Amino acid sequence: MESIAWMAWTLPTAIFFAALACTLAVMTWLAATYPEAERVGILRIPTTRGDRLFISLIVAAVIHLVWIGLVGTDPIATVPIGEEGFEITSLWLATVISLVSGAVIFRTV
């Protein structure tokens, strides 16, 4: 475990990597089960599911970086779990915005 000690393995980090792994697994299953057809959306270029996933991941990264730069990561609430509780930071709001933008990207791009 010391080989990955440089990484800040917090609950949000673990959730992010687990969600990313699940997303890639689902995308692989979808590609094998339902072959992709290119679609032209609001960008006026043909895109596949993989293209839209890539665009949504880049947009999510930009949203999070801008959020950290402008708003910060201050705690907004504490959930009484365990002895110390679990702090909910404002970064979760950026995550919700990213999920909504990802859904919009998959529907329109």
NUPAMAR-530351 format. One line per 3 residues: their letters; for each residue x, y, z of C-alpha. Coordinates in steps of 0.2 Angstrom, whole numbers. Example, Ala and Ser with C-alpha at 12.3 -4.5 7.8 and 13.67 -1.06 7.14 Angstrom:
% residues 2
AS) 62 -22 39 | 68 -5 36;
This chain:
% residues 109
MES) 0 0 0 | 15 11 2 | 17 12 -17;
IAW) 1 23 -18 | 3 33 -2 | 6 48 -13;
MAW) -12 48 -18 | -25 56 -6 | -37 42 -5;
TLP) -52 50 2 | -70 44 0 | -74 56 -14;
TAI) -58 50 -23 | -63 32 -21 | -80 35 -27;
FFA) -73 44 -42 | -62 30 -47 | -75 17 -44;
ALA) -88 26 -54 | -75 28 -68 | -72 10 -68;
CTL) -90 6 -69 | -93 18 -83 | -79 10 -93;
AVM) -86 -7 -90 | -104 -2 -95 | -97 7 -111;
TWL) -88 -9 -115 | -103 -20 -113 | -114 -7 -123;
AAT) -101 -8 -137 | -101 -27 -138 | -120 -29 -136;
YPE) -127 -14 -146 | -114 -8 -159 | -112 10 -160;
AER) -119 22 -174 | -112 39 -176 | -124 53 -173;
VGI) -123 71 -178 | -128 83 -164 | -127 102 -160;
LRI) -108 101 -163 | -112 96 -181 | -99 83 -181;
PTT) -102 64 -180 | -99 57 -163 | -100 40 -155;
RGD) -104 36 -136 | -85 35 -133 | -83 53 -140;
RLF) -97 59 -129 | -90 51 -114 | -73 59 -117;
ISL) -81 76 -120 | -91 74 -104 | -76 69 -94;
IVA) -66 84 -100 | -80 96 -96 | -82 88 -79;
AVI) -63 91 -75 | -65 109 -81 | -80 112 -70;
HLV) -71 105 -55 | -55 115 -58 | -65 131 -60;
WIG) -76 127 -45 | -60 124 -34 | -52 140 -41;
LVG) -68 151 -38 | -77 144 -24 | -65 132 -15;
TDP) -69 116 -5 | -76 123 11 | -87 111 21;
IAT) -105 115 19 | -112 102 31 | -107 88 42;
VPI) -117 71 42 | -116 62 59 | -108 46 54;
GEE) -95 39 65 | -87 48 80 | -81 63 70;
GFE) -94 64 57 | -93 65 38 | -90 83 30;
ITS) -99 87 14 | -89 100 5 | -95 112 -9;
LWL) -86 101 -21 | -101 89 -21 | -111 103 -29;
ATV) -98 104 -43 | -100 85 -45 | -119 87 -47;
ISL) -117 100 -60 | -105 89 -69 | -117 74 -69;
VSG) -131 85 -76 | -119 92 -90 | -114 74 -94;
AVI) -132 70 -96 | -135 85 -107 | -119 81 -118;
FRT) -125 63 -120 | -142 69 -126 | -137 83 -137;
V) -120 81 -144;
